[in-house]
Amino acid sequence: MDVEIRGFKHHKALSRETEAFTGLLFVDGKKIAEVMNDGNGGSTNISHIVNRKTNESTREDVWAFEEWCEKRQPVDGLAMNADFYIALMVQRMIRTRELLRLCKKNVVVRLEGEPDFFDDTCESVSSYKGEYTRKRAIAIRMVHEREDVPNLIEIYNERFSQQMMP
């Protein structure tokens, strides 16, 4: 099942207990629901869509998605459900936006011993000021080959195509 949230809008100022957001849930390319969370700690609202002209509903598609989510593997000992699955997707989307923002003006790296940026335990990243270029990436790799400098695990900028980064 190919699941994505399109039209995603994060409302950071409203986020308290959970992330406040709105978006459209697509499964296998078909829009099946509107999703939103008000950020006050409650679950995500998954509202099926009714076509006003044909009166067709996506309710069964939403039920199938919910059932599919419940069959997924637990995460950190927590059983999976649609709300949890969407929350994980939203968290990843927010982190990806943060990383893209950082990568616009910095060369962002992961050093040995540091958690991956997408891990919940990651609170900061290492970076070099200035825009990413292949030449800079080579120079940074050469610096990290020395014994007195932590080993370079990854340059995050290279996860994104140059089209996404101005």
C-alpha positions in Angstrom: 0.0 0.0 0.0 1.5 3.3 -1.1 0.4 5.9 1.6 1.1 9.6 1.4 -0.2 12.9 2.8 -0.5 15.6 0.2 -1.4 19.3 0.8 0.3 18.9 4.2 0.3 22.0 6.4 2.0 22.0 9.8 0.6 24.5 12.3 3.6 24.8 14.7 2.1 27.6 16.7 -0.9 25.4 17.5 1.1 22.3 18.4 1.1 21.5 22.1 0.8 17.9 23.0 0.9 16.6 19.4 1.7 18.2 16.1 -1.1 20.3 14.7 -1.6 19.7 11.0 -4.0 19.3 8.1 -3.7 17.3 4.9 -5.2 14.9 2.4 -4.6 11.1 2.8 -3.9 9.3 -0.5 -3.6 5.5 -0.7 -2.3 4.0 -4.0 -2.8 7.4 -5.6 -6.5 7.7 -4.6 -7.6 10.5 -2.2 -9.5 8.7 0.6 -9.6 11.1 3.5 -9.0 14.5 5.0 -6.7 14.2 8.0 -6.1 16.7 10.8 -4.9 17.1 14.3 -5.6 20.1 16.5 -2.3 19.7 18.4 -4.0 19.4 21.8 -3.0 15.7 22.5 -6.0 14.0 20.9 -5.9 11.5 18.1 -5.8 12.4 14.4 -9.2 12.9 12.7 -9.4 10.7 9.6 -12.6 11.9 7.7 -13.7 9.9 4.7 -14.7 11.8 1.6 -18.2 11.9 0.1 -18.5 12.9 -3.6 -21.5 15.3 -3.6 -22.4 14.5 -7.2 -22.4 10.7 -7.1 -22.9 10.3 -3.3 -20.0 7.8 -3.3 -18.0 7.5 -0.1 -14.4 6.5 0.6 -15.5 5.1 4.0 -14.5 1.5 2.9 -11.2 2.7 1.7 -10.5 4.3 5.1 -11.5 1.1 6.9 -9.1 -0.9 4.6 -6.3 1.6 5.4 -7.1 1.3 9.2 -7.1 -2.5 8.9 -3.8 -2.4 7.0 -2.2 -0.2 9.6 -3.2 -2.6 12.4 -1.4 -5.4 10.7 1.9 -3.4 10.7 4.7 -4.3 13.1 4.7 -2.6 16.5 7.1 0.3 16.9 9.0 0.5 20.2 6.5 -2.0 21.7 3.5 0.1 20.7 0.8 -1.5 18.5 0.3 0.2 15.2 -3.0 1.8 14.2 -4.0 4.4 11.6 -3.5 7.3 14.0 0.0 6.2 15.1 1.0 5.5 11.4 -0.1 9.0 10.3 1.7 10.5 13.4 4.9 8.8 12.3 4.5 10.0 8.7 3.8 13.6 9.9 6.9 13.5 12.2 9.1 12.4 9.3 7.6 15.1 7.0 8.4 17.8 9.6 11.9 16.5 10.2 12.5 16.3 6.4 11.4 20.0 6.1 13.8 20.9 9.0 16.6 19.1 7.3 16.0 20.7 4.0 15.9 24.1 5.6 19.3 23.4 7.3 20.8 22.1 4.1 20.0 25.3 2.2 22.8 27.3 3.9 24.9 24.6 5.5 26.7 21.3 4.7 24.9 19.1 7.3 26.8 16.0 8.4 26.4 13.0 10.6 29.5 12.0 12.5 30.3 8.7 14.2 28.5 8.3 17.4 25.7 10.7 16.5 22.1 9.4 16.0 20.5 9.7 12.6 18.6 13.0 12.2 15.3 11.1 11.9 15.8 9.3 15.2 13.7 10.6 18.1 16.9 10.9 20.2 18.5 13.4 17.8 18.4 16.9 19.2 21.1 18.6 17.1 23.3 18.0 14.0 26.8 18.9 13.0 27.3 21.2 10.1 29.7 23.4 8.1 28.5 26.9 7.3 28.1 27.6 3.6 26.3 26.0 0.7 26.9 22.4 -0.4 29.0 21.8 -3.4 30.7 18.6 -4.6 34.1 20.2 -4.1 33.2 21.1 -0.5 31.9 17.6 0.1 35.3 16.1 -1.1 37.2 18.5 1.2 35.0 17.7 4.2 35.5 14.0 3.6 39.3 14.5 3.4 39.2 16.3 6.8 37.3 13.5 8.4 39.9 10.9 7.1 42.3 12.2 9.7 42.6 10.2 12.9 42.0 13.1 15.3 38.6 14.0 13.7 35.4 11.9 14.2 34.6 9.6 11.3 32.1 11.0 8.8 29.0 8.8 8.4 27.0 10.8 6.0 26.5 14.2 4.4 22.8 14.8 4.6 22.7 17.2 1.7 23.4 14.3 -0.6 20.0 12.7 0.4 18.2 15.4 -1.6 18.5 16.0 -5.3 19.9 19.4 -6.4 16.4 20.2 -7.8 15.0 20.3 -4.3 17.7 22.5 -3.0 18.2 26.0 -4.6 
